[in-house]
């Protein structure tokens, strides 16, 4: 019985160790794309500017997503928008904005 308890505890705690997120990681809420676009007022070339640039890219991707039967974006659209935003932020950090 104790061996099962030890194994279960180790299994539960193994998920607690994860790699740190990138400073350019984008996380959107499902309704964040409904707000009007906000200007990027951070100094050009800063980490905050690139993070905002990535967030704007992700929100634009969500605004243009077409759901099934006109229902709007779904979970896959949210995930692909976050990935596109992170790629845009990394491009910005490397000095490219297109």
Secondary structure as UniProt FT lines:
FT   HELIX           2..14
FT   TURN            15..16
FT   TURN            23..24
FT   TURN            30..31
FT   HELIX           32..34
FT   TURN            44..45
FT   HELIX           47..64
FT   HELIX           68..70
FT   HELIX           75..93
FT   TURN            94..95
//
